[in-house]
Amino acid sequence: MPVTMPHMGHLYIPLKTMLEYVGLEVIVPPLCSKRTLSLGTQNSPEFACLPLKINLGNFLEARELGADTIVMAGGLGPCRFGYYAQIQREILRDLGVDMKMVILEPPDTSMRHLFEDIRLLANGHSWFTILQAIRVAWYKARAIDLVEMKLQEIRPREQQPGGADKIFERFLRDVEKVNQKSHIYQMAEDVIAEMEGLPQIECYEPVRIAIVGEIYTVLEPFVNLNMEKHLGRMGVAVRRSIYLSEWINDHIFKGILPLKSNKVVRKLARPYLNHFVGGHGWETVGSTVEHAQLGFDGVIQVAPLTCMPEIVAQTILPRVSNDKDIPVMTIYVDEQTGEAGLITRLEAFVDLIKRKKQLKKEVMNT
Amino acid sequence: MVTVGIPRALFYYYYFPLWRDFFRQLGAEVVLSAPTNKKIVNQGVALAVDEACLPVKLFYGHVVDLIGKVDMIFLPRLVSTARKEYICPKLMGLPDMIKASGIALPKLIEVNIDMSKSDRALKQAALALGRYFTNNELRILRAWNLAKFSQQQFEYLQADSGQLALEALELWNGESDYPRLQRQEERPRIGLLGHGYNIYDRYISMDLIQKLQKLGAQVVTAENIPADIIEEEAARLPKRMFWTLGKRQIGAAFHFLKRPDIIGVIHVASFGCGPDSLVGELIERHMRRAKTMPFLFLTIDEHTGEAGVVTRLEAFWDMISWRDAQCR
């Protein structure tokens, strides 16, 4: 049974590692493209949020490559993601596509069901091997995040734009192939050193912008139309509110590792938002406060159109923006969003921030 | 006497009898916002973000309508009304959204109603609410029990004697002493799916129910189906539905499919409704697979024109009554 999975940013690398570790044949769907989007959009409910459509496109494209089993996550609500797999299964059934879905549901009443599903996937391997697989996957996720954070820092300072991105792409290809902790981290260190060695603009202090919002649109460059890259080229150092490894630590390891945790962020959201609202709505508000406190120059919220938790956050963000004196812009993406339109909005936002920063400096000097 | 304002929006259509009698028993006067009108819609649309759904926008309008008329506004945070279920993320954030809007609000009566983990949370919420008026716990609990009885009557009227919420509510909202109770006649029945705050709001549903009745149909909604049937039908899904209202729609849809007296089903959803984008899809797919039930899906928002809806309703009605006559 060749298995496949949905795409979300670089998630495919650790996930593939993990599934291959327990001896499964893995077919990674082609990276998200216009074709993925149209396949997904054609067959999905019109008002569903974008990730459902893209993931469906991933499954259909993986099917063409021979995959017959899908590994998908579930959820307990109230975010729509928890019901994605159910809808996708019905759509595939009506399309006559015969694919088996293994849906990993977070423990509802007992852990038994989840364990059974994992054992089923692990086709007879021991729990020791399964834990090993999870460990290696985790190292890769962490290494990729560390390198990407460096990339976000280097991009605005590069003398020749694009150099660091090329190194990063090469790293992504290489890191897939190694499976030892020391090799993975060594590779990351080398790549970081290589990026730092690129010719940089001296004494340039970039504008700093944080990207917050819904996890899928924050992590998947195809749906946020390479927002990070565009901002980097405009001379902006970007930080995200969500990195895959931090998310894994929070949600799968239940925060046992000493990484940045969503608990802190949720506390910061008070008094603006006092209750969790599903998805990442609470974290979006909290992260905006956090980055204002860290001295960032602006915040961009990105989410799929009609995303319920993010609408709550969007409603509340103007007040945070006012109180904390930090510019905030909300960008919704769907299948109609165009890259040129996005760039115009980003440029205008960055110009405003630069001007604001300049004015502040002048006031300070007089 | 202290006056408590209740916005005539969202869960007013589900819980007004409970809320009214609870506050009354605690010595407050309950004031409702005006029935939805153009001004309320416009105010709501202006205050809320564009991306919010129509019912949430309307809620803003109804809150504004109450300002200046009451001492306090009841603004609960409805997280969950049943174990392991939720209402909707937007309702979970609603009080914070209203407060962030910058409207000058009177004193708010706030409480979190979250029964997702335990039913006992409801009693705690009732006690917390009561403390806005009195410290006498016994009095609060007595008020609560009386209010619960009122709510049971309201639900009985709908689930057991087939009344529609809007008419049944007239018994409590003081608009009529003699509500126009629907007589159970032998008329063709139409199953109407949709969230209560959409289908029972006469303004935004454009009098959908009355229009159907005028065409000669008897309307049956999800609220007219006893809760145990809903549970049983919804349990046919491979995965438990975690949205309370979504579960109600899907349970009702499965039930309608089995009923020979129902000759067509209409699903009304507001534009941009998250749960309905998926629940509606499931309902549509099941209806299509069954191949026995005519189905109409109507999306409404603040721009929906009445003429367009009327045309579609009439066309649907003509088609199903013709089909019904052929089958007989």
Interface residues (C-beta under 8 A of the other chain):
Chain A: P45 E46 F47 A48 C49 G74 L76 G77 P78 C79 R80 G82 Y83 Q86 I87 R89 E90 I91 D94 I103 E105 D108 Y272 L273 N274 H275 F276 V277 G278 G279 G281 L305 T306 C307 M308 P309 I311 V312 A313 Q314 T315 I316 P318 R319 Y332
Chain B: A48 V49 E51 A52 R77 V79 K84 E85 Y86 I87 C88 P89 K90 M92 G93 P95 D96 M97 A100 S101 G102 N112 L237 P238 K239 R240 M241 F242 W243 F271 G272 C273 G274 P275 D276 S277 L278 G280 E281 L282 R285 R289 T299
